[in-house]
């Protein structure tokens, strides 16, 4: 008889039911997402207009194999996003995770993919003569599910004790075995429901990608509103890595806004472009408004803090150091910021502007993808317009409603907290709200 040794149950904390688990899932997604900037950089440098034959390689032919190597390296990561998510989510979500957690996720996903591929002819039908078999494809969603299952099974069984004659397979060695078994069951069920899932998911994806103006507004607003509670990663995973499908000149199929944009899809960028005006121009202008509305005796200190946060936002697209300076102490400002972000995504989509990023909507990604973007110069014009709106609107709201933004605290209150520091100790943080992860639009 087998027995599982389970970790002691943690004392539950007060807060929104299930929020802590969703936050853990959201944070676990950051591990695989962290690999994408490197993949995007290599893929972009390896394209023809950069180091390829239409770029540097046209002058120095010895750069052509370099471009091919970089493009292949970047493509390898994007082509295996589901596997990366399975591994990353498993390691990031499981408490006390180790190598066996990642191995369990790897085995689980390979089994899941193998079983769904084997069942594809029975579920989707045989292909016409000379045509390839259509395969069941859950994309990164399948990887996320398998990663979570592997993490949960690891936590339950990593200290399991088996009978003496099976003792070798006890403990952590048991986790990949049980994960493989679970993956078979999940794959069978997932295959059976795939036609219904695919029809529903395709309908949602087509509506979201087709209704670019309304879809962009809703997504942009929701993205910012979810940042304070750490759930924006869950929202981002679908439009950035799942929605939409593009087949490139080589016949390779790519899903999600990021991969489709970097591989030349002329319709991609719906869920990325509108972040550039906000992160490069609007939020730095908001920082300036916060400085100008601070008390004179605090202005020099606040200028240094806000200036550094604004520079980070402009250059890299990492906005949390700036946003967390006012999200809890002046939440009306943050609500306004969220809605204005939604309008930015809607506006650029209405104007047919198209851009993208591998990390976030900062100047680095803007410059890197300038040559494959559509109407990128208009983003600067729009960004300057949003900067004016943000500056005067923030300044008016702060003074009209007497909001306690940094530098406007009462004389007997604590000194201004540097938003670039560890803000988890801020007294205004509600119960159950996680430490912010500085990852920009992500």
NUGU-611238 format. One line per 3 residues: for each residue x, y, z of C-alpha. Coordinates in pm, 1 decimal. Layout:
% residues N
X:Y:Z | ...
% end
This chain:
% residues 442
0.0:0.0:0.0 | 132.6:344.7:-89.1 | 121.8:640.7:138.5
175.0:1002.0:48.0 | 336.7:1241.5:289.8 | 170.3:1575.7:241.4
315.0:1908.7:349.8 | 140.2:2073.4:643.4 | -153.7:2285.4:538.7
-76.4:2655.4:547.6 | -287.9:2878.0:766.2 | -529.4:3049.7:530.3
-510.2:3425.1:506.3 | -804.9:3654.9:468.5 | -868.8:3781.6:119.2
-1059.6:3710.4:-198.4 | -1122.0:3332.6:-227.3 | -894.9:3176.0:-486.9
-705.7:3498.9:-553.1 | -379.9:3370.3:-405.3 | -386.8:3063.6:-631.4
-456.0:3273.6:-939.6 | -169.7:3502.9:-841.5 | 63.1:3203.8:-811.0
-38.0:3087.5:-1156.8 | 18.5:3435.6:-1293.5 | 363.2:3461.3:-1137.4
456.3:3114.3:-1261.0 | 390.8:3227.7:-1618.5 | 673.3:3479.2:-1585.7
938.1:3205.8:-1590.3 | 873.4:3092.7:-1950.2 | 786.6:3446.1:-2060.3
1129.4:3562.1:-1941.0 | 1291.9:3360.7:-2219.7 | 1100.9:3538.4:-2496.1
1299.1:3865.4:-2515.5 | 1613.2:3669.7:-2604.5 | 1419.4:3461.4:-2857.3
1261.9:3770.3:-3012.7 | 1598.1:3947.3:-3033.8 | 1767.0:3654.2:-3207.8
1474.2:3605.7:-3444.8 | 1462.6:3975.5:-3534.1 | 1839.0:4003.5:-3591.8
1828.4:3694.4:-3811.2 | 1568.1:3833.0:-4050.7 | 1656.6:3947.6:-4402.0
1629.7:4321.6:-4337.6 | 1863.4:4305.8:-4036.9 | 2163.3:4074.5:-4074.2
2020.8:3887.6:-4375.9 | 2060.4:3940.5:-4749.1 | 1852.3:4259.7:-4757.4
2047.4:4409.2:-4468.7 | 2402.5:4372.9:-4343.1 | 2438.9:4036.1:-4516.8
2396.0:4205.1:-4854.4 | 2725.7:4385.7:-4797.8 | 2913.7:4128.5:-4593.1
2818.2:3780.7:-4708.3 | 2987.2:3619.1:-4410.0 | 2698.4:3756.3:-4200.7
2443.8:3538.6:-4383.9 | 2519.8:3219.7:-4187.8 | 2520.4:3427.5:-3868.6
2171.6:3550.9:-3955.7 | 2057.7:3195.0:-4027.9 | 2189.2:3072.5:-3693.0
2021.0:3353.5:-3499.3 | 1689.8:3308.5:-3682.0 | 1695.8:2933.1:-3623.4
1771.8:2983.6:-3253.7 | 1484.5:3227.3:-3209.4 | 1246.4:3009.8:-3410.1
1333.3:2707.5:-3197.3 | 1198.6:2878.1:-2885.9 | 884.5:3015.7:-3049.2
811.0:2679.0:-3211.4 | 818.6:2510.8:-2869.0 | 632.3:2767.7:-2661.3
389.8:2509.6:-2523.9 | 676.2:2297.3:-2392.5 | 844.8:2604.0:-2240.8
521.8:2695.7:-2062.7 | 479.4:2341.6:-1930.9 | 830.1:2343.1:-1782.5
822.2:2701.7:-1660.2 | 479.0:2683.4:-1499.3 | 560.9:2355.2:-1324.0
884.5:2486.4:-1174.5 | 738.4:2829.4:-1098.2 | 413.1:2708.9:-940.8
529.0:2413.7:-730.5 | 657.1:2484.3:-382.2 | 999.3:2329.9:-312.9
1032.5:2247.2:-683.4 | 1349.5:2087.7:-814.4 | 1471.4:1908.3:-1124.0
1213.4:1632.5:-1090.8 | 937.4:1892.4:-1125.0 | 1069.7:2006.6:-1460.1
1131.3:1648.2:-1571.8 | 775.0:1553.9:-1477.5 | 639.5:1846.1:-1679.8
858.8:1753.4:-1977.7 | 745.5:1390.8:-1970.6 | 385.5:1492.8:-1911.1
377.4:1729.9:-2205.7 | 550.2:1485.7:-2442.8 | 295.8:1219.7:-2346.3
9.1:1467.3:-2382.6 | 128.2:1576.5:-2727.6 | 191.9:1219.4:-2841.4
-152.4:1098.8:-2737.8 | -337.3:1394.4:-2891.8 | -142.6:1349.1:-3217.1
-229.4:977.4:-3220.1 | -598.9:1050.0:-3165.1 | -614.8:1328.4:-3424.3
-719.7:1103.5:-3719.2 | -1005.4:960.6:-3511.7 | -1126.8:1297.5:-3385.2
-1061.3:1522.6:-3684.7 | -1084.0:1266.5:-3963.8 | -832.0:1128.9:-4210.9
-663.3:1381.2:-4442.4 | -721.2:1392.1:-4816.5 | -464.4:1214.3:-5028.5
-140.6:1408.9:-5038.8 | -245.3:1637.9:-4753.5 | -89.4:1638.3:-4405.4
-289.2:1517.4:-4107.8 | -460.3:1796.2:-3915.8 | -350.8:1769.3:-3553.5
-522.5:1851.5:-3228.1 | -353.8:2169.3:-3111.7 | -408.8:2319.9:-2768.7
-101.0:2542.5:-2799.8 | 33.4:2706.1:-2485.5 | -291.6:2628.2:-2303.8
-201.7:2258.9:-2311.9 | 143.6:2339.7:-2179.1 | 2.5:2549.8:-1895.5
-242.3:2276.3:-1792.5 | 24.9:2005.0:-1794.2 | 262.5:2232.5:-1603.7
3.6:2295.2:-1332.3 | -78.8:1924.9:-1308.2 | 290.3:1835.3:-1278.5
335.6:2097.4:-1005.0 | 34.8:1976.0:-806.1 | 137.3:1611.8:-837.1
489.8:1700.9:-728.1 | 359.6:1871.6:-414.7 | 142.8:1571.9:-333.4
383.6:1287.1:-406.4 | 742.5:1410.6:-381.8 | 781.9:1236.3:-43.8
568.8:929.7:-112.6 | 689.1:601.3:38.4 | 638.5:281.6:-163.2
671.1:-82.8:-52.1 | 1034.4:-202.2:-18.2 | 1034.5:-386.3:-352.1
930.7:-60.6:-525.2 | 1126.2:174.0:-302.3 | 1353.8:279.7:-590.1
1056.5:449.8:-754.7 | 948.2:634.0:-441.0 | 981.3:999.6:-357.0
1069.7:1236.3:-637.5 | 1117.1:951.1:-886.6 | 747.0:876.4:-856.9
641.2:1222.0:-975.8 | 728.2:1182.9:-1348.3 | 557.8:841.3:-1350.1
229.5:963.6:-1205.1 | 243.7:1275.7:-1422.5 | 274.6:1061.3:-1735.3
-33.1:864.1:-1630.2 | -227.4:1181.0:-1561.2 | -117.5:1324.9:-1896.4
-265.7:1024.9:-2079.3 | -604.2:1078.3:-1915.4 | -593.6:1452.7:-1976.7
-496.1:1400.0:-2340.9 | -782.3:1156.4:-2402.3 | -1040.7:1388.5:-2246.7
-890.9:1691.2:-2422.1 | -904.2:1509.8:-2756.2 | -1269.4:1414.4:-2713.0
-1377.7:1769.9:-2636.4 | -1144.2:1932.6:-2888.9 | -1403.6:1991.6:-3166.0
-1626.3:2185.5:-2925.2 | -1329.3:2363.3:-2767.7 | -1180.2:2454.2:-3104.9
-1508.7:2592.3:-3237.0 | -1567.0:2804.4:-2927.1 | -1208.4:2918.9:-2894.4
-1186.9:3005.3:-3264.3 | -1507.9:3208.2:-3239.9 | -1374.8:3403.9:-2942.2
-1037.7:3454.6:-3108.7 | -1196.5:3572.9:-3433.0 | -1417.2:3819.2:-3245.4
-1127.1:3955.6:-3042.6 | -887.4:3981.4:-3336.9 | -1163.8:4100.0:-3570.6
-1309.0:4365.9:-3340.1 | -975.4:4539.1:-3312.8 | -1111.5:4869.0:-3181.2
-1350.1:4738.1:-2915.0 | -1130.7:4435.9:-2842.6 | -823.7:4657.5:-2805.5
-1003.5:4891.8:-2566.3 | -1138.4:4612.2:-2346.7 | -805.8:4429.9:-2339.6
-594.6:4740.4:-2274.5 | -816.8:4854.9:-1988.7 | -835.3:4509.4:-1831.9
-459.8:4461.7:-1867.9 | -381.9:4763.9:-1651.8 | -662.1:4698.0:-1401.6
-525.3:4350.0:-1332.6 | -164.6:4463.6:-1274.8 | -210.8:4555.5:-904.7
-334.5:4204.7:-820.4 | -88.0:4025.9:-1047.4 | -343.6:3861.3:-1277.6
-250.2:4040.4:-1600.7 | -18.6:3751.0:-1693.2 | -321.7:3523.8:-1721.8
-498.1:3775.2:-1944.1 | -190.9:3825.4:-2163.8 | -131.7:3456.5:-2226.7
-425.1:3416.7:-2466.9 | -392.6:3714.6:-2706.9 | -12.5:3715.9:-2703.4
49.1:3342.8:-2736.2 | -272.6:3174.7:-2854.2 | -519.2:3389.8:-3050.9
-481.7:3412.8:-3426.5 | -302.6:3189.9:-3673.9 | -48.4:3275.6:-3941.7
126.7:3049.1:-4190.8 | 459.5:3187.6:-4309.9 | 630.3:3135.4:-4645.4
790.9:2813.3:-4520.4 | 454.4:2665.2:-4424.6 | 515.3:2699.5:-4050.7
210.3:2793.9:-3843.6 | 240.8:3056.8:-3568.7 | -10.9:3151.9:-3301.8
-41.9:3457.7:-3082.2 | 21.0:3825.4:-3145.3 | 393.0:3820.3:-3061.6
498.2:3522.8:-3274.5 | 275.6:3625.5:-3565.5 | 413.7:3979.6:-3567.0
776.9:3870.1:-3557.8 | 715.2:3621.7:-3840.3 | 558.6:3877.9:-4071.3
182.0:3854.1:-4019.2 | 41.5:4185.0:-4155.0 | -257.1:4162.4:-3918.3
-61.7:4109.5:-3594.6 | 5.7:4375.3:-3332.2 | -352.1:4437.5:-3219.1
-267.8:4370.7:-2855.1 | 76.3:4532.9:-2843.8 | 88.2:4852.7:-3050.5
-120.9:5072.3:-2822.1 | 111.4:5021.0:-2527.2 | 395.0:5218.2:-2691.5
235.3:5566.4:-2654.7 | 147.5:5493.5:-2292.0 | 476.5:5347.9:-2174.1
714.0:5568.6:-2371.2 | 532.6:5901.6:-2334.8 | 216.4:5907.9:-2122.8
347.7:5755.7:-1801.3 | 666.9:5967.5:-1800.0 | 436.6:6271.1:-1836.9
232.5:6143.0:-1542.6 | 555.4:6120.4:-1342.8 | 626.7:6484.1:-1427.7
279.7:6581.4:-1305.2 | 342.1:6399.0:-977.7 | 670.2:6588.4:-935.6
512.0:6927.0:-1008.8 | 224.7:6866.2:-764.2 | 451.2:6750.9:-481.0
534.2:6982.0:-193.2 | 825.1:7213.6:-260.9 | 1036.9:7068.7:19.3
995.3:6716.7:-122.1 | 1022.1:6804.3:-490.3 | 1391.8:6735.3:-533.0
1366.2:6387.5:-382.1 | 1046.2:6306.7:-572.8 | 1202.4:6431.4:-895.8
1485.6:6182.4:-857.0 | 1250.6:5894.8:-780.4 | 997.0:5974.5:-1052.8
1268.5:6060.6:-1302.7 | 1433.7:5721.7:-1272.4 | 1097.6:5542.0:-1292.9
999.5:5746.3:-1599.6 | 1329.9:5667.3:-1770.6 | 1284.5:5295.5:-1708.0
932.3:5313.6:-1850.2 | 1047.8:5498.0:-2163.1 | 1352.3:5286.3:-2239.9
1237.6:4937.3:-2141.7 | 858.6:4953.6:-2107.3 | 877.5:4840.6:-1743.7
607.2:5050.4:-1581.2 | 540.7:4899.9:-1239.5 | 792.9:5119.1:-1050.2
595.2:5419.2:-1170.3 | 243.6:5275.8:-1154.4 | 285.2:5141.9:-802.3
374.9:5493.0:-688.6 | 8.6:5589.6:-716.8 | -202.5:5277.5:-765.4
-295.1:5237.6:-397.0 | -252.9:5588.7:-259.4 | -436.7:5750.9:-552.6
-646.0:5475.9:-705.6 | -871.5:5717.8:-904.5 | -562.0:5809.5:-1104.1
-493.6:5445.2:-1175.4 | -850.2:5387.6:-1295.3 | -812.9:5683.5:-1532.2
-478.2:5544.7:-1649.0 | -633.7:5204.1:-1720.5 | -915.1:5351.6:-1931.0
-674.6:5577.3:-2122.0 | -456.0:5275.6:-2196.4 | -760.5:5107.2:-2346.2
-830.0:5411.6:-2562.9 | -470.1:5404.7:-2685.8 | -502.3:5045.5:-2807.0
-836.1:5126.5:-2971.2 | -698.2:5439.9:-3139.7 | -388.2:5284.2:-3293.1
-595.0:4990.9:-3419.0 | -846.2:5230.5:-3575.3 | -561.0:5412.5:-3752.4
-407.8:5090.3:-3883.6 | -81.8:5133.0:-3692.1 | 101.1:4808.6:-3627.0
400.1:4740.3:-3404.7 | 512.9:4475.0:-3161.5 | 765.0:4374.2:-2900.7
949.3:4078.3:-2760.9 | 974.7:4216.8:-2407.0 | 765.2:4528.6:-2357.8
659.7:4850.4:-2528.7 | 971.2:5056.6:-2464.4 | 1215.7:5245.1:-2684.4
1440.6:4939.6:-2722.3 | 1168.5:4725.1:-2879.8 | 1038.3:5023.7:-3075.4
1377.1:5078.5:-3240.1 | 1442.5:4708.0:-3291.9 | 1113.1:4648.0:-3475.6
1088.4:4985.5:-3650.1 | 1153.0:4844.1:-3998.0 | 884.3:4575.8:-3977.4
624.2:4799.1:-3812.1 | 350.2:4982.4:-4000.4 | 324.5:5361.4:-3953.3
557.8:5355.7:-3650.8 | 625.0:5731.3:-3663.2 | 258.8:5795.6:-3584.9
316.1:5630.3:-3248.1 | 543.2:5920.0:-3152.7 | 279.3:6175.5:-3253.2
8.5:5988.1:-3063.1 | 242.2:5938.7:-2769.2 | 311.6:6311.4:-2743.9
-62.6:6376.7:-2751.1 | -119.9:6128.5:-2469.9 | 168.0:6286.2:-2277.3
-12.1:6621.6:-2281.8 | -341.5:6460.2:-2175.7 | -176.3:6262.7:-1895.5
19.2:6558.6:-1761.0 | -269.1:6804.2:-1736.1 | -530.5:6545.7:-1636.4
-310.2:6395.5:-1363.7 | -215.5:6739.6:-1236.3 | -579.6:6853.1:-1226.2
-708.2:6536.3:-1058.0 | -428.8:6534.4:-797.0 | -489.3:6895.1:-694.3
-869.5:6889.2:-731.2 | -918.4:6573.3:-525.2 | -620.5:6635.0:-294.9
-472.3:6293.3:-366.7 | -168.7:6191.2:-162.8 | 66.0:6105.3:-443.2
439.4:6084.3:-358.9 | 559.7:6412.0:-209.0 | 212.4:6524.1:-95.3
198.7:6323.8:228.0 | 110.3:6491.4:557.2 | 405.2:6631.8:747.0
361.5:6376.0:1025.1 | 340.4:6081.4:787.9 | 623.0:5861.5:675.7
855.0:5995.4:412.3 | 787.1:5917.0:49.8 | 851.1:5558.9:-44.3
1071.6:5493.3:-344.2 | 846.2:5305.3:-588.3 | 1149.8:5135.9:-735.9
1219.5:4973.0:-399.9 | 1049.2:4666.0:-253.5 | 694.2:4795.3:-224.9
554.9:4490.5:-51.5 | 597.8:4666.6:282.4 | 394.4:4970.7:177.1
124.6:5030.3:441.1 | -138.6:5093.0:174.0 | -114.9:4743.8:22.5
-440.1:4549.3:75.6 | -438.7:4197.0:215.9 | -376.9:3939.4:-52.9
-212.8:4175.1:-303.7 | 118.2:4032.2:-431.8 | 455.0:4191.6:-464.4
455.7:4357.7:-808.3 | 671.2:4203.4:-1076.5 | 837.7:4466.8:-1290.3
762.9:4337.8:-1636.0 | 603.4:4626.1:-1820.7 | 308.1:4543.5:-2045.4
348.8:4182.1:-1941.3
% end
